Amino acid sequence: MKSNHLRKFIKQRTRKGVQRNILFIYMMFLLTGGGFFYYFNHLINSPPVYITIPEEIYIDTTLNHDLFLYSISIYESGNSYRTVNRLGYLGKYQFSISTLKMLGINCTPQEFINQPQLQEHAMDLYLRWNKTKLKDYIGKYQFTYRYGIYITESGLLAASHLGGVGNVRRFLRNGYIFEDANGTPITLYMKKFSGYSLEFK
């Protein structure tokens, strides 16, 4: 019995829906003098329009802050807190003593490489410092192309870590591409570390 009532109810609702649609089409015909049918037929028979949205306009939230730090550390030191390179750069993120002093961290090289928490703290301070110095540039150029490079906040901060804020500004202003002592251009970091979702707590 319940199934019969349900079928009857569905038929009634369907019939009412069809009647409303027919009435709507008839009213549109009266109001437009047949123009509605021309437009409707054109809409149905027109080929679909596809819009391509560049993938890089998105910030991939799976590429989060921790993964950003890990990716840079792999590239800088192989993710090793105790690495010291031939130029004297220290630890997981390859800091110079002069940069550490600028950040207010006064310690010996040995003390620094023996303290993982201090290295993470230094990286957090440096990212924040670079972001502050590049605030206007990030606001102006993020999600645009500059000299063939797609600009994102994470890419600029990574490039600043490699070559300093001043050289990142120079690139954004006039296209100057700084290279570090190993011949690595800052544009490589802009591309390699582009599109990460960074969160500063």
N, C-alpha and C positions, 0 to 999 in steps of 0.2 A: 504493500500500500504506500509506504513512504517513497519508494522509488517512482511510483506512478505520479504522485504529487510533485516530486522533484522534476520529472520530465515535463509535466504540464507547466510548472513554474518557469522552467528554462525556455519553453516554447513561447510563453507569453512575453517574457522579457526580450527574447530575440525578435519577436514580431513587432514589439513596440520600438525597439532599436532601429529596425529596418524602416518602419514607418517614419520615424524622426529623420533618418538620413534622406529618404525620398522627399520629404517635405522641405528639408534644407536645400537640396539640389533644385527643386522646383522654384523655391523662393529666389535663389540666386539667379536662375534663368530669367525670372520676371524682372529682377532688379537690373540685370546687366544686358538684357536683350540678346542672350546667347554668347556673350563674351566669356562668361564663366566656363562654358564647355570648351571653348577654344583654348583658354588658359590651362584647364585641367588636362586636356588632351596633350598639349605641349609639354606640360610638366611630367606626364607619364612617359612620353616617348622620347624625351630629351636624354642624351647620354649622361651618365653620372659624372659629377665633378669631384676630382680628388685633390685634396690640399696636402702638400708635404710640409710638415713642421720639422725643422732641424732638431735632431736629437740633443744637440749640445745646449739648447736653451733650458734644459732641465738640470736641476741639481739632484743627483741620484742619492736618495737618503740611505741606501745600503752602503754607500761610500762615506762612512761616518768619521767622526773626529779621531777615534782610536785607530781606525784603519789608515787614516791620513798619516798619523804619527808613525805607525808601523811601516808604511810604505816608504816614507822618507828615511827612516832608520835603516831599512834594508839597503837602500841606495847609498846612504852615507857611510855605513860602517858594517853592514851585514848583520845589523841588529845586535851589536855587541857593545856593552857598556865600557869595556876595557880597551877598546881600540884607540891607538894613537898613530896617526899617519905620519908620513915622512916630513910633513911641514909643521908638525906639532899640534895639529887639531885633535881635540880630545873627545872620547866617549861615543856614545850611541848616536848623537846628532852632530858630532864633529865641531865643537865650539873652540874658538880661540880664547886665550887668556884675556885678551883685550876686550872681547865681547862680554865675557863673564864679568869683568870689572865694570863695564858700562851698565850691566844689569844689577850691580850691587853685590855680586858674588865674589868674595875674596877668599881664595884657597889655592893650594898648590895643585899642579897637574895630577899628582898621585892621589891627593885627597878627593879630587873631582871624579876621577875614574873609578874610585872605590865606593862611590855613593850613588847608586841608581836613582834614589828619590831626589837627590839634588839635581841630577841631570834632567829628570822629568820636570822639575820645578823651573829649571833654567829654560827649557824649551817652551814651557807655558808662558813664562815672562817675555821671552823673545817674540813669540807669535803675537802676543797682546801688544807689545811695543811696536812691532811692524804694522799691525792692523791700525793702530792709532795714527801712525805716521802716513799711512796710505789711505786713510778714511775717505778723503775727497776724491782720490783717483779711483778707488773701488766704486764709489757712488756714480762717478762719471762714465767709467769704461766697462763695468761688469756687464756681461752678456752681449758684448759687441766684439767685432774684430778690430784689431789694431796691428797694422803692419803684418797682416796674414796670420796673426795668432788670436785664437778665441780667448777672451779674458774672463777669468773667474776669480773670486776672492782667494780660494785655496791655491790656485796657480800663482797668483801674485805673492802670497805669503811664502810659498815654497821657493819662488825665485828670489825673494828678499833674504831668505835663509842662506841661499847659495851666494848671492852677489851683493847683498845690502840694499836697503831701501833707496838710496840715492841712484843706483844703477837701474832699478826698476822704474823709478820716475823718469829717468833719461830715456828709457825705451818707450814709455808711454807718450812722452813729449815729442821725441824726434826719431825714434826707431833705432837708437844706439843699442847694440847687443854686446853686453859685457860677458867675458869668459873668465872663469877662475883659473888658478894656477895649473889645473889639470886639463885646461882647454874645454871645459864644460860650459856651454852658453846658458844664460838665464832663461832663454826661450825654451830650452829643453825641459826645464822644471815647470814652466808655465803650462806646457802641453802635458807632460807626464803626470802632474798632480792637479790637473784641472777637474772641477766639478765635484769635489768632496763637500759634504755638508758639515760645516764646522760649528761647534757650539762651545762658547767660552763661559764656564760656570762662575 
